[in-house]
């Protein structure tokens, strides 16, 4: 396959400004050339020519926190777990294809029931299922009867968590997902009516260090679900690669993340979607308003401190569909990031977080041809990213202009 995108505005994931009037040549799975538009360029009949005038080309988007095996219409993981594997996987395939057609060419799975995320990853890699290239956690690691118990291994004590981490790696995990706190969500805890959780820590510092030490020895990165200040602080000082959510974290906890060098994946889409869910009670509405205020503050603090950010949708949560990376980009901009920094969070920064930046995340010669073409200028209007006109994954057209 050979394609030429001509005279396009390019956001390459590297430069501090876009470049106008650029030609990008795709040969096979790779980007073969990137350079100034040449109106006299000879093009063979075998080359598909795409007019880039008035359009913008970007690296394929990345969702760094995805649950394709969950169901965004069902709030209880316990209910989902009662479904047969084939039923869960059939729905996951639909979610993965929806993501890919939205320009999400790479994703990091954040845990699944019965390790089905690794099954989906392998199907995508083998070309049997269309979807983003998946860096999979497979099965999460969490405390006994804690939030992670619905989709992960239960453990206790430093040695117990070290053993559980070895087990998930042996089962095929590319990245280790540890659940370090309760889930201060409105609808997805799966707990009995009237039981509330507020993101309190579920793991000790020693237990977290047990996870991190084993993961590092096996050359795996650690993504940590953490929502309140203390759980975020414990995760940061234990050496996790990324903190996920941090919705209720105060400035001191966010500063600990900055000092540690970890990424933040704030998953702003979830709290934004929760604001519009129908049928909330007065108490749920008040709680959601509190979460929204605290989440905005923690993300704005992260932006001020220059913490590296990556977009993650937490798709699979109620109302959060697999195509919403564009919305996370818009929300990052609304929470203090520049539009370009928000796009970098969905491309080059997220690629570094996942450890796949040698292959994707930027538009450079020799990289995989994972690309998204949109109308207009997404720096002026990031919602353009919700409507891609063309998508390529490793040079293969997924959506054609």
Secondary structure, DSSP 8 states (H G I E B T S, - for coil): -EEEEEEEEEE-SSSSS-EEEEEEEEETTEEEEEEE--TT----TTSEEEE-TTEEEEE-EEEEEE-TTS-TT---HHHHHTS-HHHHHHHHHHHHHHHHHTTEEEEEE---GGGHHHHHHHHHHTTSS---EEE---SEEEETTSGGGGSEEEE-HHHHHHHHHHHHHHTT-SEEEEE-B----SS-S---TT------B-S-HHHHHHHHHHHHHTT-EEEEEEEEHHHHHHHHHHT-SEEEEEEE--HHHHHHHHHHT-EEE--HHHHHHHTT-TT--HHHHHHHHHHHHHHHHHHHHHHHHT--B-----BTSTT--TTTHHHHHHHHHHTT--HHHHHHHTTHHHHHHHT-TTTSSS--TTSB--EEEEES-TTT-GGGGGS-SEEEETTEEEE--
